[in-house]
Amino acid sequence: MLFVVVSFEWKIYDSITKVEFKDNEEDFEEQIEIPITEMPPPPPPVLQQPEVVEVPDEEKIDEEIEVNLDVEFKEEAPPPPPVKVELPPPPPPVVEKEEKIFMIVEERATPKGGMKAFYKYVGSKLKYPSKARKMGIEGRVVIECVVDKDGSLSNFQIKKGIGGGCDEEAIRVLKGAPKWNPAKQRGQAVKYRMYVPIAFKLG
């Protein structure tokens, strides 16, 4: 916008009697009107329109698609039965064959040192039971026993007893007897069954 400046002349006197305003019309015979140029407002921002994508309508399929549903389903065959494996029967338990006990042999069992030494041992170890002594029991006790291959005496049984504790005393003494020389059959040591008589007599 253009502005027009008009100047005025002021005169100052010591004594103000008259103030004259001189019109400047003579200088400006014609006044030029300067039009006011108005600035147009800025254009509004251009909004970008979204791009419209045209989606075509669904195409109609005139051709029909044939689906073959004639499918043969085969049933699975059942699993084969389990095979039975027959195991052989277990072997019979091993039964140890009982060794034969001989009564008749080529060489009989004998006490070490002879029969005299054996009966000496028996006489030194044998104690007359007090019950048998009080009751006056006397007699001969016959003990059956087995001489093993190593000469030890075992399997004691009373074949003839007299009671009063004499039978038990005879077995006690034989259990503590020294080993014998084993019996032999064909040069091999074998078990041998024998009978040992022990006499109880009051003195």
C-alpha positions as CSV (number, residue, x, y, z in Angstrom):
1,M,0.0,0.0,0.0
2,L,1.3,3.5,-1.0
3,F,1.3,6.4,1.4
4,V,1.3,10.1,0.3
5,V,3.1,12.5,2.7
6,V,1.9,16.1,2.7
7,S,4.3,18.6,4.3
8,F,3.1,21.7,6.1
9,E,5.2,24.8,6.7
10,W,5.0,26.3,10.1
11,K,6.1,29.9,10.7
12,I,6.7,31.0,14.2
13,Y,6.8,34.7,15.1
14,D,7.5,36.5,18.3
15,S,4.0,37.7,18.4
16,I,1.4,35.6,16.8
17,T,-1.2,37.8,15.1
18,K,-2.4,35.7,12.3
19,V,-1.9,32.2,11.2
20,E,-2.3,31.6,7.5
21,F,-2.7,28.2,6.0
22,K,-1.7,28.2,2.5
23,D,-3.6,25.8,0.5
24,N,-1.5,23.6,-1.7
25,E,-4.2,23.1,-4.2
26,E,-2.3,25.1,-6.7
27,D,0.6,22.8,-6.6
28,F,-1.6,19.7,-6.9
29,E,-4.1,20.6,-9.5
30,E,-4.9,17.0,-10.0
31,Q,-4.8,14.4,-7.4
32,I,-3.8,11.0,-8.6
33,E,-5.6,8.2,-7.0
34,I,-3.4,5.2,-6.5
35,P,-5.5,2.2,-6.3
36,I,-4.9,-0.2,-3.5
37,T,-3.8,-3.4,-4.7
38,E,-5.1,-6.2,-2.6
39,M,-3.0,-9.3,-2.4
40,P,-5.1,-12.3,-3.2
41,P,-5.3,-15.0,-0.5
42,P,-3.0,-17.9,-1.0
43,P,-4.7,-20.8,-2.8
44,P,-5.9,-23.6,-0.5
45,P,-3.6,-26.6,-0.5
46,V,-4.4,-29.1,-3.0
47,L,-5.5,-32.3,-1.4
48,Q,-4.3,-35.4,-3.1
49,Q,-7.2,-37.6,-3.8
50,P,-6.6,-41.2,-3.0
51,E,-6.2,-43.4,-6.0
52,V,-9.3,-45.4,-6.5
53,V,-8.5,-48.9,-7.7
54,E,-11.3,-50.4,-9.4
55,V,-11.8,-54.0,-8.5
56,P,-13.6,-55.9,-11.2
57,D,-16.6,-58.0,-10.3
58,E,-16.0,-61.6,-9.6
59,E,-15.8,-63.5,-12.8
60,K,-18.4,-66.1,-13.2
61,I,-17.0,-69.5,-14.0
62,D,-19.3,-71.0,-16.5
63,E,-17.3,-74.2,-16.8
64,E,-18.1,-76.7,-14.1
65,I,-15.3,-78.6,-12.5
66,E,-16.1,-82.2,-12.0
67,V,-14.7,-83.8,-8.8
68,N,-14.4,-87.6,-8.9
69,L,-15.6,-88.8,-5.5
70,D,-15.6,-92.4,-6.5
71,V,-12.6,-93.3,-4.4
72,E,-12.2,-96.8,-3.2
73,F,-11.2,-97.0,0.4
74,K,-9.5,-100.2,1.4
75,E,-9.7,-101.4,4.9
76,E,-6.4,-102.1,6.6
77,A,-5.8,-105.7,7.1
78,P,-5.6,-106.7,10.8
79,P,-2.2,-107.2,12.1
80,P,-1.0,-110.8,12.1
81,P,-1.4,-112.7,15.4
82,P,1.7,-112.8,17.5
83,V,4.0,-115.7,16.8
84,K,4.2,-118.0,19.8
85,V,7.8,-119.1,20.3
86,E,7.8,-122.3,22.2
87,L,10.9,-122.4,24.4
88,P,12.4,-125.7,25.2
89,P,11.6,-126.9,28.7
90,P,14.2,-126.1,31.3
91,P,16.6,-128.9,32.0
92,P,15.8,-131.0,35.0
93,P,17.5,-130.0,38.2
94,V,20.7,-131.7,38.8
95,V,20.3,-134.1,41.5
96,E,23.5,-135.1,43.2
97,K,23.7,-138.8,43.1
98,E,24.0,-140.1,46.6
99,E,27.2,-141.9,47.1
100,K,26.8,-145.5,47.8
101,I,27.6,-146.6,51.3
102,F,29.4,-149.9,51.3
103,M,29.0,-152.7,53.9
104,I,31.2,-155.2,52.2
105,V,34.5,-153.9,50.8
106,E,37.9,-155.1,49.8
107,E,39.5,-153.2,52.6
108,R,37.6,-152.3,55.8
109,A,38.0,-149.1,57.6
110,T,40.3,-149.2,60.6
111,P,41.1,-146.8,63.5
112,K,44.5,-145.2,63.3
113,G,46.7,-147.0,65.7
114,G,44.5,-150.1,65.6
115,M,41.5,-151.3,67.6
116,K,43.4,-151.4,70.8
117,A,44.2,-147.7,70.5
118,F,40.6,-146.9,69.7
119,Y,39.1,-148.7,72.7
120,K,41.7,-147.1,74.9
121,Y,40.5,-143.7,73.7
122,V,36.9,-144.7,74.3
123,G,37.7,-145.9,77.9
124,S,39.4,-142.6,78.7
125,K,36.6,-140.4,77.4
126,L,33.5,-142.5,78.5
127,K,31.7,-141.4,81.6
128,Y,29.2,-143.6,83.3
129,P,25.9,-141.7,83.5
130,S,24.8,-141.1,87.1
131,K,21.3,-142.1,86.4
132,A,22.4,-145.5,85.0
133,R,24.7,-146.0,88.0
134,K,21.9,-145.3,90.5
135,M,19.6,-147.6,88.6
136,G,22.3,-150.3,88.3
137,I,22.1,-150.3,84.5
138,E,24.8,-152.3,82.7
139,G,25.1,-153.6,79.2
140,R,26.3,-153.1,75.7
141,V,25.3,-150.2,73.4
142,V,25.6,-150.8,69.7
143,I,26.1,-147.7,67.6
144,E,25.7,-147.6,63.8
145,C,27.9,-145.0,62.0
146,V,29.5,-144.3,58.6
147,V,33.2,-143.9,58.0
148,D,33.5,-141.2,55.3
149,K,36.1,-141.0,52.6
150,D,38.2,-138.8,54.7
151,G,38.0,-141.1,57.7
152,S,35.6,-139.0,59.8
153,L,32.7,-140.7,61.6
154,S,29.1,-139.5,60.9
155,N,25.5,-140.6,60.7
156,F,25.2,-142.0,64.2
157,Q,22.2,-144.2,65.0
158,I,21.5,-146.3,68.1
159,K,20.9,-149.9,67.0
160,K,20.8,-151.3,70.5
161,G,20.4,-149.2,73.6
162,I,20.2,-149.8,77.4
163,G,18.9,-146.4,78.5
164,G,19.8,-144.5,81.6
165,G,21.8,-142.0,79.4
166,C,24.3,-144.7,78.3
167,D,23.1,-144.4,74.6
168,E,23.7,-140.7,74.4
169,E,27.0,-141.0,76.2
170,A,28.3,-143.6,73.7
171,I,27.4,-141.3,70.7
172,R,29.1,-138.3,72.4
173,V,32.3,-140.2,72.7
174,L,32.3,-141.5,69.1
175,K,31.6,-137.9,67.7
176,G,34.9,-136.8,69.2
177,A,36.9,-139.8,68.1
178,P,40.0,-139.3,65.8
179,K,39.6,-140.1,62.1
180,W,39.9,-143.6,60.9
181,N,41.6,-145.0,57.8
182,P,38.8,-145.0,55.2
183,A,37.6,-148.2,53.5
184,K,38.7,-148.9,50.0
185,Q,37.0,-150.6,47.0
186,R,39.1,-151.2,43.9
187,G,41.8,-149.0,45.3
188,Q,39.4,-146.0,45.9
189,A,38.3,-144.6,49.2
190,V,34.6,-145.2,49.8
191,K,32.0,-144.7,52.5
192,Y,31.7,-147.6,54.8
193,R,28.9,-148.5,57.2
194,M,29.9,-150.2,60.5
195,Y,28.7,-151.0,64.0
196,V,30.6,-150.1,67.1
197,P,29.7,-151.9,70.4
198,I,30.5,-150.1,73.6
199,A,30.1,-151.9,77.0
200,F,28.9,-150.2,80.2
201,K,29.8,-152.2,83.4
202,L,29.7,-151.2,87.0
203,G,32.9,-151.9,88.9
